[in-house]
């Protein structure tokens, strides 16, 4: 696994960046670590192992470490700050940049004859219909990271990078509920039942958090207290 450790170090260098102020930002690298850990754990689930499913662990983890590296290439080509790249680039377009980054940075010396397969995992992880087991695992690992306490941290980060606060966060949550975004993600987004069950548990925690956030944001916890006046500033 020496080559995998070198890939891990490369991804760490790429996904750790400095703000114009000189402050070092590691949150994107930590997010990648969460996804790689999720992928490793999913690959060991009984619903895979008991079926005799064979997982290419090296290719899976290499894809997990490198699938967000497209931010670096996008930042350079579009002349955007890394923070701007993170707010602008998502989904399939991000994976396309990541695949291009892998080939441009000559990481083929680390990936060897698995380069094409790893790029395929990264690309197909954005396709719900992919038959590729490693792509299915990476897809579930990434989606699981969007749900629950960690998912909220990522969401906060994106909003704050755009200069938005709690009100915008609540509005965004309400829109996703209105359009049944989470219903669709929980019902159709996952490939493996065990991961879906974990996600449902994490989603319940998110719902509780947003109830509390709304309660505090609107001052609703004052409702049952006798006040001199019920007129409040908005």
Beta strands, then each sheet from edge to edge (+ up, - down):
strand 1: 17-18
strand 2: 24-25
sheet 1: 1+ 2-
end
